Amino acid sequence: MMDKSLPQKHAHIPENTRVYAIGDVHGRLDLLERLLNTIAQDSKTAPNRRVLVMLGDLVDRGPDSFGVLNALTELHTQPPFDTFEIHFIKGNHEQLMQDFMSGSEPDIWFNCGGMATLTSYNVPYLSDDEDVSVMRDSLNQAMPASHHRLLESMKSIHREGGYAFVHAGVRPGVSLQNQDPDDLMWIRASFLDAQHDFGAMIVHGHSPVIVPDVLSNRIAIDTRAWCSGTLTAVSLEGTEQRFLST
């Protein structure tokens, strides 16, 4: 576990609140369970209001997307997380999976690790074009209703005081309330290269970093868990920023 205290920044979390945000899990149930255990221990010193934000890309690439979604559908019943507010941000990988399940062609999703998700739901990969509908129907049938509800509950952005939590980033020059959901799930270069104030400190995943990256206007915490073995969370309280990781 890494727990690194950082210099104070201008952004504040509301009083009597501690927020944990977890970066891209990508099917690594093993790492998610370890990090949640770390957060559970760390939260013993937290104030009364405790918030957990999942930053999206829960699925694909890693071996157990089914297990990740299953664990998170039940998390609100597990102490101490039954005392947390839990918010789920939609990542581009959740959107790709939902698009496939709704009828889109599979090429982009499969090229982005979707076949690992099919395997986790025990849906065999069929290579013939005419079998795409069979895979789609099989995935829809194999997915529990609780997983469907979790995916449908996901939102594009969550605000806490001077922070905004999104999957990928925000469009420079556009107010936070007017952001395009596609940008919030997909944007890269124009967001990553921007140096001005976005109207809040942006906490995001999507663009991998070797270690968490803290800039004046954003915090990046996608440490490529699916292949690095390091899943990262940021803990925010008042003006304090700390990292916890596997």
C-alpha positions in Angstrom: 0.0 0.0 0.0 1.2 3.5 -0.8 -0.1 6.4 1.3 1.5 9.6 0.1 0.5 13.0 1.5 0.6 15.9 -0.9 0.9 19.7 -0.7 -2.4 21.4 -0.1 -4.1 22.7 -3.2 -6.8 25.4 -3.5 -9.7 23.0 -3.9 -11.7 22.0 -0.9 -13.9 19.1 0.0 -17.0 20.1 2.1 -16.7 20.0 5.8 -17.2 16.8 7.7 -16.6 14.8 4.5 -13.9 12.4 3.2 -14.0 11.4 -0.5 -12.3 8.3 -1.9 -12.1 8.1 -5.7 -10.9 4.9 -7.4 -9.3 4.8 -10.9 -9.8 2.4 -13.8 -10.3 -1.2 -12.4 -10.6 -3.0 -15.8 -11.7 -6.4 -14.6 -9.1 -6.7 -11.8 -11.4 -7.9 -9.0 -8.3 -9.0 -7.0 -6.9 -5.5 -6.9 -10.3 -3.9 -6.2 -10.9 -6.2 -3.2 -7.5 -5.3 -1.8 -8.0 -1.6 -2.3 -11.4 -1.6 -0.8 -10.0 -3.3 2.3 -7.4 -0.6 2.5 -10.0 2.1 2.2 -12.2 0.3 4.9 -9.2 0.5 7.3 -8.4 4.1 6.4 -12.0 5.2 6.7 -11.9 4.4 10.5 -10.5 7.9 11.0 -12.9 9.6 8.6 -15.6 12.1 9.5 -19.3 11.2 9.5 -19.8 11.7 5.7 -17.9 9.2 3.6 -18.1 9.2 -0.1 -16.8 6.6 -2.6 -16.5 7.5 -6.3 -15.7 4.9 -9.0 -14.3 6.7 -12.0 -15.4 4.2 -14.6 -13.8 1.6 -16.9 -14.7 -1.2 -14.4 -14.8 -3.7 -17.3 -12.7 -5.1 -20.1 -9.0 -6.0 -20.5 -8.6 -7.7 -17.1 -9.9 -11.2 -16.3 -13.0 -10.7 -14.1 -15.3 -7.9 -15.3 -18.3 -10.0 -14.0 -16.7 -10.3 -10.6 -16.0 -6.5 -10.4 -19.6 -5.6 -11.3 -20.9 -8.2 -9.0 -18.9 -7.0 -6.1 -19.9 -3.4 -6.6 -23.6 -4.2 -6.9 -23.3 -5.6 -3.4 -20.9 -3.1 -1.9 -23.6 -0.9 -0.3 -24.6 -3.8 1.9 -21.0 -4.5 3.2 -19.6 -2.7 6.3 -18.2 -0.1 6.4 -19.4 0.7 2.9 -23.0 0.5 4.0 -22.3 3.9 5.6 -20.8 5.4 2.4 -22.4 7.4 -0.4 -21.3 5.5 -3.5 -21.3 7.2 -7.0 -20.5 5.4 -10.2 -19.0 7.4 -13.2 -19.5 5.9 -16.6 -16.3 5.1 -18.6 -15.9 4.7 -22.3 -15.6 0.9 -21.8 -19.0 0.7 -20.1 -20.4 2.7 -22.9 -18.8 0.4 -25.6 -20.2 -2.7 -23.8 -23.7 -1.2 -23.6 -23.5 -0.1 -27.2 -22.7 -3.7 -28.2 -25.5 -5.1 -26.1 -27.9 -2.6 -27.7 -27.0 -3.6 -31.3 -23.7 -1.8 -32.4 -21.0 -3.7 -34.2 -18.4 -5.2 -31.9 -15.1 -4.3 -33.5 -14.2 -1.3 -31.4 -15.2 -3.0 -28.1 -13.5 -6.2 -29.0 -10.3 -4.3 -29.9 -10.5 -2.5 -26.5 -10.6 -5.7 -24.4 -14.3 -6.6 -24.7 -13.5 -10.2 -25.4 -12.2 -10.6 -21.9 -15.5 -9.3 -20.6 -17.4 -11.9 -22.7 -15.2 -14.6 -21.2 -15.9 -13.5 -17.7 -19.7 -13.9 -18.4 -19.0 -17.4 -19.9 -20.0 -16.1 -23.4 -17.9 -17.9 -26.0 -16.3 -15.8 -28.8 -17.7 -16.7 -32.2 -15.7 -15.4 -35.2 -18.3 -15.5 -37.9 -20.1 -12.3 -38.6 -23.5 -13.9 -38.4 -22.7 -15.0 -34.9 -22.4 -11.5 -33.5 -26.1 -11.5 -32.6 -25.7 -14.8 -30.8 -22.9 -13.3 -28.6 -25.0 -10.2 -28.0 -28.1 -12.1 -27.0 -25.9 -14.4 -24.8 -24.3 -11.5 -23.0 -27.7 -9.8 -22.4 -29.0 -13.1 -20.9 -25.9 -13.9 -18.9 -25.8 -10.5 -17.3 -27.7 -10.3 -14.0 -30.4 -7.6 -13.6 -28.3 -6.1 -10.8 -25.4 -5.5 -13.3 -27.8 -3.9 -15.8 -29.1 -1.6 -13.1 -25.6 -0.6 -12.0 -24.7 0.3 -15.6 -27.9 2.3 -16.1 -27.2 4.2 -12.8 -23.9 5.5 -13.9 -23.5 9.2 -14.4 -21.1 11.5 -16.3 -19.9 13.7 -13.5 -20.0 14.1 -9.7 -19.2 17.2 -7.8 -17.9 17.6 -4.2 -17.0 21.2 -3.2 -14.1 22.4 -5.4 -13.6 19.0 -7.1 -15.3 17.4 -10.1 -15.0 13.6 -10.8 -15.2 12.4 -14.4 -13.8 9.5 -16.3 -11.7 11.0 -19.0 -11.7 14.8 -18.5 -13.5 17.9 -19.6 -13.6 20.1 -22.7 -11.6 23.3 -22.2 -13.6 26.5 -22.5 -16.9 24.7 -21.7 -18.6 25.1 -18.3 -18.8 22.0 -16.2 -22.6 22.0 -16.4 -22.5 22.1 -20.2 -20.0 19.4 -20.9 -20.8 16.8 -23.6 -21.1 13.3 -22.0 -19.0 11.9 -24.8 -16.1 14.3 -23.9 -16.4 13.3 -20.3 -15.9 9.6 -21.3 -13.4 10.0 -24.2 -11.4 13.2 -24.3 -7.6 13.2 -24.1 -5.1 15.6 -25.6 -7.0 18.9 -25.5 -7.9 18.3 -21.8 -4.5 16.9 -20.8 -2.6 19.8 -22.5 -4.8 22.5 -21.0 -3.2 24.6 -18.2 -6.1 26.8 -17.2 -8.7 26.5 -14.4 -11.6 24.2 -15.4 -13.9 25.6 -12.7 -13.0 22.7 -10.3 -10.1 20.4 -9.7 -10.7 17.5 -12.0 -10.1 14.0 -10.7 -10.0 11.5 -13.6 -8.8 8.2 -15.0 -8.8 7.1 -18.7 -5.3 8.3 -19.6 -2.8 6.0 -17.9 0.0 7.3 -15.7 2.8 5.3 -14.0 2.1 7.0 -10.7 -0.7 9.4 -9.8 -0.2 12.8 -11.5 -1.1 16.0 -9.6 -1.3 19.2 -11.6 -2.7 22.6 -10.7 -6.0 21.8 -12.4 -6.4 18.0 -12.4 -5.4 14.7 -10.7 -4.9 11.6 -12.8 -5.2 8.2 -11.1 -5.5 5.6 -13.9 -2.3 3.6 -13.0 -3.2 0.9 -15.6 -4.3 -1.7 -13.0 -5.1 -4.4 -15.5 -1.5 -4.9 -16.4 0.6 -3.0 -13.8 -1.0 -4.6 -10.7 -1.4 -1.1 -9.2 -4.9 0.2 -8.6 -5.0 3.6 -7.2 -7.4 5.7 -5.1 -7.1 9.3 -4.0 -8.4 10.3 -0.6 -9.7 13.9 -0.3 -10.6 15.7 2.9 -10.6 19.5 3.4 -7.6 20.6 1.4 -5.7 17.3 2.0 -4.9 14.9 -0.8 -3.5 11.4 -0.2 -3.1 8.3 -2.4 -3.8 4.7 -1.5 -2.9 1.9 -3.8 -2.3 -1.8 -4.1 
